[in-house]
């Protein structure tokens, strides 16, 4: 028998009433196998994640360290580089991908401390964590239904959540041709540029420039994952890089690899 196998990957759309707060649910299921899964890479996308892990846990690797995450409920902050996820035998991971402004509704935790970290959810919201204590975290239908019910208690927009939502709307506009600068967010929000940077650190964990680079990369990855994708010189021009060297350097900073080596089968990419 092979020592590794492909993980069963599934996506579940959020209910219409909550699509403004939840991007989607995704499930990595290795609950029926006695061997590890083949490691797959997850990419930064500007969202946060709540992870419900049952069984023997998952192994998360980035360029700097390897972490084993045991069964439980976790909060995953912004990631700034790709991470490799391996699911251990008899294990399932149910992920809730939160819109960038949703954490501002459920926690006052300084999110710069969560960047590239997997935190016990009790550090972020003790009441939400307590609601799932003792629950069956292997049943995605139950977990999703319960998460909807508990999250509904927090869905009252605040100045902070409105700021993040408006800022991301600006950052996602003209991602390629005319990226929004901090000054543009400052004018729109009424905050100083320094205050905008502080708000991003507190409420998101990455700077506006870092988020812009991530959003730009995700659009680019969509194209790279297509069959017969375009040449590097064409992508360099299309995505607004100064030259091919600049494009490769920016890509490598997040992917720590070359664009020419991209293979979509190695990644956990959204269903089309």
C-alpha positions as CSV (number, residue, x, y, z in Angstrom):
1,X,0.0,0.0,0.0
2,X,1.2,3.5,-0.8
3,X,2.5,5.5,2.2
4,X,0.5,8.6,1.0
5,X,-2.7,9.2,-0.8
6,X,-4.6,12.2,-2.3
7,X,-6.9,14.0,0.1
8,X,-10.6,14.1,-0.6
9,X,-11.3,17.8,-1.1
10,X,-14.8,19.4,-1.2
11,X,-16.3,22.9,-1.1
12,X,-19.6,24.0,0.3
13,X,-21.1,27.3,-0.6
14,X,-22.3,29.6,2.2
15,X,-26.0,30.2,2.6
16,X,-27.2,33.3,0.7
17,X,-28.0,35.2,3.9
18,X,-24.4,34.8,5.1
19,X,-22.3,35.2,1.9
20,X,-21.4,38.7,3.0
21,X,-19.5,37.2,5.9
22,X,-18.5,33.7,4.8
23,X,-16.5,33.1,1.6
24,X,-17.1,29.3,1.6
25,X,-16.6,26.1,3.6
26,X,-14.0,23.6,2.5
27,X,-13.3,20.1,3.7
28,X,-10.2,17.9,3.7
29,X,-11.3,14.4,4.4
30,X,-8.9,11.6,5.2
31,X,-11.1,10.0,7.8
32,X,-11.4,6.6,6.2
33,X,-7.7,6.1,5.4
34,X,-4.8,4.7,7.5
35,X,-2.1,6.6,5.6
36,X,-1.1,10.3,5.3
37,X,-2.4,12.4,2.4
38,X,-0.1,13.8,-0.2
39,X,0.7,17.4,1.0
40,X,-1.1,20.1,-0.9
41,X,-0.4,23.8,-0.8
42,X,-2.9,26.5,0.3
43,X,-2.4,30.0,-0.9
44,X,-2.9,33.5,0.6
45,X,-6.2,35.0,-0.5
46,X,-6.9,37.8,2.0
47,X,-9.4,35.7,4.0
48,X,-9.3,34.3,7.5
49,X,-10.1,30.7,8.5
50,X,-11.8,28.9,11.3
51,X,-10.7,25.3,11.4
52,X,-12.5,22.3,13.0
53,X,-10.1,19.3,13.1
54,X,-11.1,15.8,14.2
55,X,-9.0,12.7,14.4
56,X,-5.2,12.7,14.5
57,X,-4.6,16.2,13.3
58,X,-3.0,17.9,10.3
59,X,0.6,18.9,9.6
60,X,1.2,22.5,8.4
61,X,4.5,23.4,6.8
62,X,5.8,26.8,5.6
63,X,9.3,27.9,4.6
64,X,10.3,28.4,8.2
65,X,8.6,25.7,10.3
66,X,6.5,22.6,10.5
67,X,3.5,22.4,13.0
68,X,1.3,19.6,13.9
69,X,-2.2,20.8,14.7
70,X,-4.2,18.4,16.9
71,X,-8.0,17.9,17.0
72,X,-9.8,21.0,18.1
73,X,-11.2,24.4,17.0
74,X,-8.6,26.9,15.7
75,X,-8.4,30.4,14.2
76,X,-6.0,30.8,11.2
77,X,-4.8,34.4,10.6
78,X,-3.8,35.9,7.3
79,X,-1.1,33.9,5.6
80,X,1.5,35.8,3.6
81,X,3.1,32.8,1.8
82,X,1.9,29.4,0.6
83,X,1.6,26.7,3.2
84,X,1.6,22.9,2.8
85,X,-1.1,20.9,4.4
86,X,-0.9,17.2,5.1
87,X,-3.8,15.4,6.7
88,X,-3.0,12.5,9.0
89,X,-4.8,9.1,9.0
90,X,-8.4,9.0,10.2
91,X,-8.6,12.8,10.2
92,X,-11.0,15.4,8.8
93,X,-10.5,19.2,8.6
94,X,-13.6,21.4,8.2
95,X,-12.6,25.0,7.3
96,X,-14.7,28.1,7.4
97,X,-13.3,30.8,5.1
98,X,-14.3,34.1,6.6
99,X,-14.5,37.4,4.6
100,X,-11.7,39.8,5.6
101,X,-14.1,42.0,7.7
102,X,-15.8,39.2,9.6
103,X,-13.2,38.8,12.4
104,X,-13.7,42.4,13.3
105,X,-17.3,41.4,14.4
106,X,-16.3,38.5,16.5
107,X,-13.0,39.4,18.3
108,X,-10.9,42.3,19.6
109,X,-7.7,40.1,19.3
110,X,-4.9,42.1,17.6
111,X,-4.8,40.2,14.3
112,X,-1.2,41.1,13.5
113,X,-0.4,38.5,16.2
114,X,-2.3,35.9,14.3
115,X,-0.5,36.4,10.9
116,X,0.9,33.1,9.7
117,X,-0.3,31.5,12.9
118,X,-2.8,28.8,13.9
119,X,-4.3,29.8,17.3
120,X,-6.6,28.0,19.7
121,X,-9.9,29.6,19.1
122,X,-10.4,30.3,22.8
123,X,-7.8,33.1,22.4
124,X,-10.0,34.8,19.8
125,X,-13.5,34.3,21.2
126,X,-14.1,32.2,24.3
127,X,-17.9,32.1,24.0
128,X,-17.8,30.8,20.4
129,X,-15.1,28.3,21.4
130,X,-17.2,27.1,24.3
131,X,-20.2,26.5,22.1
132,X,-18.3,23.9,20.2
133,X,-16.6,22.2,23.1
134,X,-17.6,18.5,23.2
135,X,-19.3,18.8,19.7
136,X,-18.8,16.3,16.9
137,X,-16.3,18.1,14.8
138,X,-16.2,15.4,12.1
139,X,-19.7,16.1,10.8
140,X,-19.6,19.0,8.4
141,X,-23.4,19.3,8.2
142,X,-23.6,19.7,12.0
143,X,-20.6,22.0,12.2
144,X,-21.8,24.3,9.4
145,X,-25.4,24.5,10.8
146,X,-24.1,25.2,14.3
147,X,-21.6,27.8,13.0
148,X,-24.4,29.6,11.2
149,X,-26.4,29.7,14.4
150,X,-23.6,31.0,16.6
151,X,-22.2,33.5,14.1
152,X,-25.7,35.1,13.8
153,X,-25.2,36.5,17.3
154,X,-22.3,38.7,16.1
155,X,-23.5,40.1,12.8
156,X,-23.9,43.7,13.7
157,X,-21.7,45.9,11.5
158,X,-19.2,48.1,13.3
159,X,-17.0,51.0,12.3
160,X,-14.1,48.6,12.1
161,X,-15.8,46.0,10.0
162,X,-17.2,48.7,7.7
163,X,-13.7,50.1,7.3
164,X,-12.2,46.7,6.3
165,X,-15.1,46.0,3.9
166,X,-14.7,49.4,2.2
167,X,-10.9,49.1,2.0
168,X,-11.0,45.6,0.4
169,X,-13.5,46.9,-2.1
170,X,-11.0,49.6,-3.1
171,X,-8.1,47.1,-3.2
172,X,-10.0,44.7,-5.4
173,X,-10.9,47.5,-7.9
174,X,-8.4,47.8,-10.7
175,X,-6.1,45.2,-9.1
176,X,-4.1,44.9,-12.3
177,X,-4.2,48.2,-14.1
178,X,-4.2,50.9,-11.4
179,X,-3.8,49.3,-7.9
180,X,-5.3,51.3,-5.0
181,X,-2.7,53.0,-2.8
182,X,-2.8,53.7,1.0
183,X,-3.5,57.4,0.1
184,X,-6.7,56.3,-1.7
185,X,-7.9,54.3,1.2
186,X,-7.1,57.3,3.5
187,X,-9.1,59.7,1.4
188,X,-12.1,57.3,1.2
189,X,-12.1,56.5,4.9
190,X,-11.2,59.9,6.4
191,X,-8.3,58.4,8.3
192,X,-4.7,59.5,7.9
193,X,-2.4,57.2,6.0
194,X,-0.6,56.3,9.2
195,X,-4.0,55.4,10.8
196,X,-4.9,53.3,7.8
197,X,-1.7,51.3,8.3
198,X,-2.5,50.9,12.0
199,X,-6.0,49.7,11.2
200,X,-4.8,47.1,8.7
201,X,-2.3,45.8,11.3
202,X,-4.9,45.6,14.0
203,X,-7.9,44.3,12.0
204,X,-6.2,42.3,9.2
205,X,-2.6,41.6,10.2
206,X,-1.0,42.6,6.9
207,X,-0.3,46.0,5.3
208,X,-2.4,47.3,2.4
209,X,0.5,46.7,0.1
210,X,0.9,43.1,1.2
211,X,-2.9,42.5,0.7
212,X,-2.7,44.1,-2.8
213,X,0.2,41.8,-3.8
214,X,-1.8,38.8,-2.6
215,X,-5.0,39.8,-4.5
216,X,-2.9,40.4,-7.6
217,X,-1.2,37.0,-7.2
218,X,-4.5,35.2,-6.9
219,X,-5.8,36.6,-10.1
220,X,-2.5,35.6,-11.8
221,X,-2.8,32.1,-10.3
222,X,-6.2,31.7,-11.8
223,X,-4.6,32.2,-15.2
224,X,-1.6,30.0,-14.5
225,X,-3.9,27.1,-13.5
226,X,-5.6,27.2,-16.9
227,X,-4.6,24.7,-19.6
228,X,-2.3,26.2,-22.1
229,X,-1.6,29.2,-19.9
230,X,0.0,32.3,-21.3
231,X,3.8,33.0,-21.5
232,X,5.7,34.7,-18.7
233,X,6.4,37.7,-20.9
234,X,2.6,38.1,-21.6
235,X,1.7,37.8,-17.9
236,X,4.5,40.2,-16.9
237,X,2.9,42.9,-19.2
238,X,-0.7,42.0,-18.4
239,X,-0.3,42.1,-14.6
240,X,1.6,45.4,-14.5
241,X,5.1,44.3,-13.5
242,X,8.0,46.4,-14.7
243,X,9.7,43.5,-16.3
244,X,10.0,39.7,-16.1
245,X,12.6,39.9,-13.4
246,X,10.2,42.0,-11.2
247,X,7.4,39.5,-11.9
248,X,9.5,36.5,-10.9
249,X,10.8,38.2,-7.8
250,X,7.2,39.2,-6.6
251,X,6.0,35.7,-7.4
252,X,8.9,34.0,-5.5
253,X,8.3,36.1,-2.4
254,X,4.9,34.4,-1.8
255,X,5.4,31.1,-3.6
256,X,9.2,30.7,-3.0
257,X,9.4,29.0,-6.4
258,X,9.5,30.1,-10.1
259,X,6.3,30.7,-12.1
260,X,7.5,28.2,-14.7
261,X,7.3,25.4,-12.1
262,X,3.6,26.0,-11.2
263,X,1.6,22.8,-11.2
264,X,-2.1,23.2,-10.3
265,X,-2.3,19.6,-9.1
266,X,-0.1,20.5,-6.1
267,X,-2.5,23.2,-4.8
268,X,-5.9,23.4,-3.1
269,X,-7.5,25.8,-5.6
270,X,-11.1,26.9,-5.6
271,X,-13.6,24.9,-7.7
272,X,-14.5,26.7,-11.0
